[in-house]
């Protein structure tokens, strides 16, 4: 089923149903999108809005202006012409990619404004960027929307720095018992709070009127490989985001995530884990975005890939010996 045939609005309404922030703790200090991002999104939905008007909104925020020009002029995009103004940058990206860029950059800024006591911001955004690039590569294999997969991969865990602050003691207990209780982080959260960070993030993204496909990516990102058998969504960005969520991160949200990716490689010939993680590191290096790749993904995944190769070599030797 093509993405264009899917009613994302209906899926969001179905999945979230009557759930709302009323069910979340009133003490939770939720981040707010920068004013320029909110105005950009509202204006971009109006058919009579000119590119000049949108550019003026971006230019009202010096940080967004700098990030937009840096992004458009980075080698990763491979554009023939460099942008010297915001209006040129928006024209080169197009409205859809410009909107996705504004959303992802704005949400990063909102979360970065809140310093986490548990999560190291540099490591957190490094892992998020790796998941975003990985998700984009998987989307390419699925024939899904690569831009939406990138945005979903980057933002799937955007509320964790906030929530881990507000519920610091609970998350410390999770980290301390991680090796003896290999459970999903979302399972732990639901037992502790009655909700999880995926649901909370999707509720906030929906309240911000973000694209419904992106809301679904945030909401369903911990459904993992189960998304591949979802007849409705298996070839969408949402599935790419869910597969990328299996990558390792600071909290080890999915204890066996990396091993599941290694097994997926055996079932899906086009999915070459080693090649993808190396490409992710290359794209990260060329991205031009201010997120350092201090701990490359290839290094994170090397041990699991090597273990699997040893197993395969052992099986091959046994087969040769018994022949």
N, C-alpha and C positions, 0 to 999 in steps of 0.2 A: 504494500500500500504506500503510495507516494505521500510525502509530508503534506503536500497541498490538499490532499483528500481528507486529512485528519482534522477534526474539530477540536482544537486545543482548548478552546473556551469550555466546551462541554466536558472534556476530561478534567479540567481544573475544578469545575463545579461538582463533578461526580466524586473526585478524590477528596476535596476539602469539605464538601457538603456544608454542614453547619458549623464546622470548626472555625474558630476565630481567636483573636488575641485575648478575648475575654477568658479563655481557658488557660492562658499562660499567666505566670506570676505577675502581679501588678508592679512588683519591685524590679522587674527586668528592665534595664536601661538600654533600649533599642537604639541603634544608630539611625541617623537621618541623612538622606541623600543631600549632597551639595545643592544649593538653590539653583545654580546654573544647569545642573543635570535635570532637575525637575522641570524647569522652564523649557529646556531643549526638548524633552520628551513630549510635553504638552503641545508645544508649537509644531513639532514635526508631524503630529497627527492631523494637523489642519491643512487641507489641500492647497490653500492659498498662501501658505507661508513661503517666503522666498529664501534662497540660499544665503543672501546677505543678512536677513534677520536671524537665521540660525547661527551664522558666524558671529554676529554681534553678541549673542547669548554666551557662546563659548569664550569670547574675548573678555567677557566680564569676570572671568576666573583665570588668573594668570597660570595657576597650576595646571588646569585642564588644557589651556592653550599650549603650554610647553610640552605636555605629554602627547597631545594630538600631533603636533609638528614632528616630534621625535619619532612617533609611531609611523606616520606616513612616509617619512624620509629614511626609515630604517631599511637595511638591505634585505630583511626578511620578506617584505612586500614585493620587492622586485619591480617597482614602478619605474617607468622610463624617465619621468619628469619629477623633479623635486618641488615641493610646495614651499613657497615663501610667505604664505599668508594662510589664515584659518579658512577663508573662503575657498582657496585653491585646494587645501587639504580635504575639506568636506566634499568638494566636487570630485576629487580623485577617488575617494573612498566610496562615494554614493551614499544615499540616505540610510539604507539598511545597515551597512557596515559602520557608518558614523554613529547610528543609534546604539548599536551593540558596544562600540568602543566607549561611548559616553557612559553607558550603564556600568560596564565592568570597571572603568577607571573611577567613576564616582563612588561605587560601592567599596572599592579598595580604600579610597580616601576616607570614607565614613568609618570603616572598621579600624583603619590605622590610627585614627584619632583616639581610639580607646586602647591603652596599653594593657596587655594581658599579663597577669601574674604567673600563669602556667605555660603559656605558649610563646615561644620565641618568634617574634614577628617576621624576622628575616627568613628563618627556616620554614615558617608557615607559608609565606607567599612563594618561596622557592618550590615547595611541594605543590602548591596550587597551580603554578605555572607549568610544572611538569605534567600534572593531570590534565590541564587545558590542552597542551600540545599533543599529549598522548590521545586524548579524546578526539581531537581533530584528525589524527592519523587513523583512528578506528572508524570515524565517520566516513572518511574517504573509502575505506574498504567496504563499508556498508552501503555506500551510495547515499549517505545522509547529508544533512546541512552541516558543512564543516565550520562555518562561522558560529552557528548556534551551539555546536558541540564545544567549540573553544570557550565560548562564554559560560556555558554550563559547567565545564570542567574547572574553570577558574573560580567560579562563584559557589560551587556546591557546598563548601564548608564555611562560607563567609561569616556566619554567625558564631562559629566556635570561639574565637577570641573573646567575644562579648559574653557568651553563656558561661564559659569556664571561669570568668571573673565573678559573675553573679552567683555561681554555685561552685565556688572554688573547692571547698572541702569534699564535695561529692566527686568531683573529677580527680582530685588527688587520690581518693580511695580507689577509683577506677585504675589509675596509673599504677598504684602500688600493688594491686592484685592482678595486673595484666597477664603475667606469666602463668598464674595458677588458674585463671578463669578466662580462657580464650573465647570470649563472647563478642558479638558485634557491639560497637559503642552505642548504636541506636537501641539495641535490646536493653542495655544497661540503663540508658536514659529513660526509656518507657517505664521500666520498673521503678526507677527513682522518682520520676516527675509526672509520669502519665503522658508524656509527649517526648519527642526527640528533636535534635537540631535540624533534621531534614524538614520536618513538619513546620517548625518555627520559622525556618528560613523561607520556605515556600509561602507561608502566610504573609510574611513581611514583603516578599517580592510581589505577591499578588496585590497587596495593599498599595504598593508603589506603582501599580499598573505596568509592570514589566511584561514583555512578550510572554504569552501563556506557555509557549514551548519551553522557554527558559525556566518558568515557574515549575513545570513538570520535571525538568532536568534536576532542579534542586530537590524537589519532593521525592523523586524516585531513585536518587543516586546510590542508595545503599541496597538496592534490589539486585545488584550484581549480575551474574550470568543468567539469572532467571529471566531477565529482559530479552534474552535471545530466543526464548520460546513464546514470547508475547506476540501473538499474530498481528496485533494492531500496531505495536510500537517497535518491533525488533529491528527495523531498518531506519530508525530515526536517530536524531542527535541524542535523545534521552537514553537510548541503549548504549551509545558511545560513552556518554558521561558515566553511566553505571559501571561499565567495564573499567574505565579509568579510575574509578573510586577504589578499585582493588589494589592500586599502587600503595607502597608503604609511605607513612607519614609519621609525625612526631608522636601522636597518640596511639598508633597502631590500631586504627579503628576496625579494620578487618584482619584478624589474627592470621588467617590463612589466605589472604588476598593474593599475594604473590604466587603462591603455589597453585591457586586456581588459574592464574594467567598462564602459567607453565603448562597446565593440563589443557587449557583452551587451545594452545598452540598445536597440541597433538590432534585435536578434533577439527581444527580449522586451518587448512594448509596455507591460506593467504595471510594468516596471522603469525608473522615471524617476530616473536617478542624481542629477540636480540637486536634485530635490524631496527625495530620501531624505537626501542629505548635509545639507541645510538643516534637515530635521526632526531629524536626529541632533544637530546643534548646539543646537537648541531643547530637546530632551529632556535633553541633557547639562547645559544651564544650569539646568533645573528639577529635576534629579535629587536635589539635596540631599546628594550624596555628596562627600567631601573630595578630589575629583580635579579640579583646575582645567583648564579647556579653554583653555589659553594659546595654542594654535595651532589654531583651529577647522578642522573637516574641510572646510568649504566653501572655505576658503582653500587647503588642501592640494590640493584637486581642481580648483580653478578653471581652471588653465592647460590641463589635459587636456580639460576640458569645452568651454572656449573654442576650442581647436584643432579639436575635432570639429565644433563649430558652424560654424567658418570653412570646413571642408571641405564640410559639407552645403550651406552658402550658395553655395559655388563651384560645386557640382554643379547646384544649382537654377538658377543664372545661366546655366550652359552649356546646360541643358535648354531654358530660355526662349529663349536666343539661337538655338538650332538649330531651334526650332519654326516 
